[in-house]
């Protein structure tokens, strides 16, 4: 006579494939990798646009050592008084003067910081901004020897490794300097733009 405990085990083993293959009841939520809102927020945090639409006047040219001269950002041609926008969403963490030049700093949601100069702020510190939202205007006052314009040619004794390109035939003769930092490390702002990067005008040979 077959023992009861063995018969129960045989029945359970026979039912196991049915339990594995039988679909669950309808209406149960299906797990996803991440909520749609999280995906959207992550995508938006990586979206960058140029602060002005002009072509590149001078490219990113960082120094070999922190204390050496170099170009820690990019210059974009624009007309005096042109509207300057936030390169990405974030909070305005500085709006004032640095060494006599008006500067706007936006700390973005991904932790990077954009500095824009010479830009007269139209927003106050602590203001939340979205990518492409105006934060100020390009300072229209020309530079002088004590406070030269950022796009002014460097003296012959200090030629840049990447010389500035001439202003475009149609457009402004001033430029916006856009610097980006992660902590204390400077990054090439154009690397954040992807296909939205502005045209790079090569200097005359």
Secondary structure as GFF3:
##gff-version 3
##sequence-region A 1 205
A	DSSP	alpha_helix	4	21	.	.	.	ID=ss1
A	DSSP	alpha_helix	36	45	.	.	.	ID=ss2
A	DSSP	beta_strand	56	58	.	.	.	ID=ss3
A	DSSP	beta_strand	74	78	.	.	.	ID=ss4
A	DSSP	beta_strand	83	85	.	.	.	ID=ss5
A	DSSP	beta_strand	90	98	.	.	.	ID=ss6
A	DSSP	beta_strand	101	108	.	.	.	ID=ss7
A	DSSP	beta_strand	113	117	.	.	.	ID=ss8
A	DSSP	beta_strand	119	121	.	.	.	ID=ss9
A	DSSP	beta_strand	128	129	.	.	.	ID=ss10
A	DSSP	beta_strand	134	138	.	.	.	ID=ss11
A	DSSP	three_ten_helix	156	158	.	.	.	ID=ss12
A	DSSP	beta_strand	174	182	.	.	.	ID=ss13
A	DSSP	beta_strand	185	187	.	.	.	ID=ss14
A	DSSP	three_ten_helix	189	192	.	.	.	ID=ss15
A	DSSP	three_ten_helix	194	196	.	.	.	ID=ss16
###
